[in-house]
Amino acid sequence: MRIAAWWQRVTRQPEPINPTCGMLGAATLPNSSVIGRNSSGLKSLDNTGAATLPHVVIAGRNPAKHVAVLVRSVLTAMDVRDGIRQSPEADVMMVAISGQEAAWIHRDQVVTGKRPGVIGPATGLWQFERGGGVAGVLRLQASAAIAMEWCRAEGVGATPDAVWRALVTNDRLACVFARLLLLTDPRALTSDQDAAWDYYIRNWRPGKPHMQTWPKNWAAAQAASQGWEGVW
C-alpha cells in the first residue's frame, strides 16, 4: 500500500490529546504532530491547520515531550509501512539529537546577523543541510527509495532543495529524514549515552560539537520518551 493511501486510512477521525497537558505548545506548524486514536485502533498524526510560524513555534512547557510525541508517531508509521523496526533506542536517540541540534524548537538554524527571509544553512528539528544530510538520505541505497515515497506522500519534490525548504514547516518529513539518516549507519543503535554521542557525531558531523550539552539532552530525551507503552 502506498503511503498516501495508508496515511489517509489511519488518520481519519482523530481525537487529539488535551492541549493543556503541556506536550504541545500554544502554536504549532501545519505539519506538526497531534496524536489521536482513530477507528482502526492505531495512533496517528493529524494536521492542525494552524497558521505557519517559521522558526521557534513551540510554546509548551516541555518541548522535548512535543518532539517525543512526534518521534513515536512517525516511527510507528515507518515500522508499519516501511518495516523499519521501532525501538526505545531509536526513540531516545532521535529526541536527544533534536535537542542537541535544535533545542527541540528551532526549525531554521540560528545564525547571528542572518537577513530576514533567508533560511539555513540547516533546517528542520534535526537541522539538515541541503547538500549534507538531505542529499545523503535521497542518494544512499539504504534510504533513497523510502525517502522518495515519503516525499510523494507529503507533496514535496524529492530533490535536496525542495526537501531542505520543506523541513522548515514539515515536522513529519524532518523526522522521517532523521530516522533514515540513522538507518544508513550499519552499526546498531545504542542505549548507552557515550556510544550514542559517537553515533550522533558520526552521522550528523556537527561543525562545532558541544559534548558538554549531550548528557543533559540525553537525560531529557530518556525522560520524554518514557511512559508510552500503555498508550500505543
N, C-alpha and C positions, 0 to 999 in steps of 0.2 A: 504494500500500500504506500502510495506516495505521501510525503509529509503533509502536503496541503490538505488532503482529504482526511488523513488521520487526525491532524490538529483540529480540524473543524468538528470532527466527531467527538473528541474528548473535551472540547472546551465549551460545549453548548450548556446553557442554563447554569452558569457558575453561581456559587454562593460565597462571595468574598468574606474573608475574615474581618473581624471587627477592627476598624482602623484605629481605635483607641488603644489597642494592645501595645503600640509602640514599634511594631515591626515595620510599618510603612510610615513615611513622612506625610506632612500636610500637602506636599506637592509631589507628583510623580510624572514620569515621562509616558508618552503613549504606548511604548513597548516595555514599560516596567512591569514587574511581576505582581500579580494578585493571585492568591491561592483560593481555589474553590472546589467543592465536590460536585460532580455532575451525575447524571443519571446512570452513567456507565460504572460509577464507583471509583473512577480514577481521579487523582488530583490533577489540576490543570492550571495553565496560565490564562489570564484574561487581560485584554487591552482595557485600560482605564478610560481612554478618551480624554484625558486631561490635557491642558494646554502644554505645548512643548516648551520646556525650560532647558537651555542648552548646557549648563555646566554643573554647578552644585545645586541639586534639587531635593535631596533627601533631608527633610527637616525633623525626622523622628529622633527619639532619644537614643536609639541603638541602631545605627546604620549597618553595623556588622550583621545584625539579625536580618535586616532587609536583604542583604546580599546572600545570606544563608538560605532564606526562603527562595530567592531566585535560583540559586545553585541547585538546591534539592529538586525544584520543579523541572528545570531544564535537564538535569542529569537523569531524572526519572524518564523523561521523554526520550532521551538519547539511548537509554537502556532498552526501552520498549521498541523504539523504531529502528535504531541503528545497531543494537547489540553491543553497545559499549557499556560494560558492567559498571553499575553504580556501586560505590563503596564509601565507608566512612573516611578512608584515606583521601579519596578524591574530593569529597565534600570539604574537609578541613583544608586541604591544600589550596583549593580554589578560593575559599574565603580568605585565607591568610595572604595569598598573593594579591588579591584585590585590595586588602588593607595595606600591604606593603607598597603597591604601585599607585593606588588612588585614594587611600584613606577611606575606602568604601563609598566615596561620594563624587569624585572628580571624573567626569566623562570627557573632559578636554584637559590636556596637560597644562599644569600651571607653570607659566613662563613669565618672568618679570619683564615688563615692557612690551608684551605682545600687543599688536594692534587689534582694535575691535574688528570682529568678523573673521579673524584668522584663527584656524584651528591647528592642533597638533603641536609638536611633531607626533605625539601619541594621543590616541583617542580611546574612549570606552572605559568601563570599570576595571579592565585589566591592562589598559594603556598599551595598545598595539600600534606600532608604527607601520606606515603604508608599505615600505619596502622591506620590512623585517618580518614580524610575526604574521601580519595579514598575508603578505606574499608567500611566506613559507607554508602556511596552512593550505592555501589554494594550490600550491605546487607539489607538496610532498605526497608520495603514494599512499601513506597511511591515513591521510586526512582529506585529500582533494575531493574525492567523489562525495563524501558526506557533507563537506563544506558547501559544495556547489548545490546539492539538494536543499540544504537549509537556506541558502541564498534565494533559491527559486521560491521556497515556501514563504519567505519573508518579503518577497518582491524587491530584492536587492540584486543588482548586477554582480555577477561572480568575477569581479575584477578587483585588484588591490585598491584602486582609488575609490570605487563605489562602496566597497565594504568599509574601508577606513573612514569615510564620511558618515556612513550609516551608524557606526558604532557610537557616535555622539548621542544618538537618540534611540538606539535599539539595544536594550539590555539583554534581550534573549540572544540575539546574534553575537553579542560580545561574549556572553557566557559559553555559547557553542564553540566559538573560535578558541577561547581559552582552554576549554576541555580538549579540543582537538590538538592544540599545541602540546599539551601534556601527553596525548596519545602517541605523538611522533617520537617520544623518548622511549627507547627499548627497555629501559630499566623500570622495575615495578615501583608503583607509588609507595610511600612510606608513612608511618605514623610517628617517626622519630623527628624531633624538632631540628636537630643538626643536619640529618640526612635530607630533610625537606628543604632546608636552606640551600644545600648543594644542588638539589633538583631545580629549585627556582632559578638559581644563578645560571645553571647550565642551559635552561630553556629560554628565560627572559633576557639574559645577558644585559643587565642594567649597566648604564654607563657609570653611575656613581652609587654602588651598593651601600646600603645603610644597615649593616648587620646588627647595630645596636637596637634597631626598632623591631627586628624579627621576633624575638621572644614575646614581646607584648602583642604583636599581631597574631602570632601563632596561638597564644593563650586565648585571645578574644575569638579567634576562629573556632577553636575547640568548644568554647562555651556557647557560641552562637549556633553551632551545628548539633548540639545535643538536644535530646528530648523529642525527636521527631518520629521515633519508632512506632508510637501508638497512633500517630496522625495518618501515616500512609497505610 
